[in-house]
Amino acid sequence: MTNLELTRTTMAIACLSAGLLAGCVTGSGIDQQAVAQDQTCQQSGFKPGTPGYGNCRLELSRQAAAARADYVAHAWWNQPQTCPLWR
């Protein structure tokens, strides 16, 4: 294995480890999102179990999915790389 390959492997492992550890620190994003959506819909006057509440949660879930898709589409890993290590 060359120095460049070793450096790339080390960087990849470091990035993956950091990502996994960050997930442990922040907790479950899905649970936090569900709580936030529930609060938003109830504060808007919708009562759980009603069609309006269901529609509110559905719309908020759609908005969150669209935001995630937009993030992934424009994320750094989808952009051209200019770093000499990646050539």
N, C-alpha and C positions, 0 to 999 in steps of 0.2 A: 504494500500500500504506500503510495507516495505521500509526501507532506501535504499536498493540496487535498488529496482524498481524505487524509486523516483530519485536516482542519474542517472540511465540509461535514464529515461524520460527527466530529465533536460539536460543531455549531448546531447541527440538526438535533442531536441528543439534548443539548442545553435548551434549545427552543421548545422542544417537546416537554421536557421536564418542567420548565417554567409555566407552560400552558396548563399542565396537569395540576401543578401546585396552585395556580391562580384559581382554578375551578374549585379546589378544596376550600380556599379562603372565602370566596364569595358565596358559597352555599348553592342551593339549587335555584338557578335563574327562572326556571319554569314555575316553581312555587311562588317566588317573589312576584312574578308577572301575574299569576292568577290572583294573588291577594290584591295587587294594585288594580287589576281590572274589576274585581268585585267591589272595591271601594269606589272606583270611578262610577260604575253603574248605579250603585246604591246612592251615592251623593247626587247623581243626576235624577233621582226620584224613582228609579226602577226597583221593584221588590223581587227578591229571588223567587223563582218558580213561575214567574209571569212571562208571557211571550215578549214583552218589551225588554225585560231583563235578559232573556235569551238572545234577542236580537242585538242588544248592546254588547254583550260578551262576544258574540260572533263577529261583530264589526271591529271591536278592539283586537280580537285575535287576527283578523284579516290584515289590519293595519300593522300589527307587530310582524306578521309573516312578510309583508311587503317591505318593511324596514330591514328585516334580516336579509332578504333577497337582494335589496339594494346595497347593503353593506358588503355582502359576499361578491357581488358583481364589481364593486369598486375597491375591494380590499387590496392590500399591497401585493399579495401573492398572484393576483391577476394582472399586475402591471409589469411593463418591461423592466428587467433588472439591469442596473448600470454598474453594480458592484463587480470589480474584477474577479472576485472569488467565484462568481456564478457563471463565468464564461467558459 
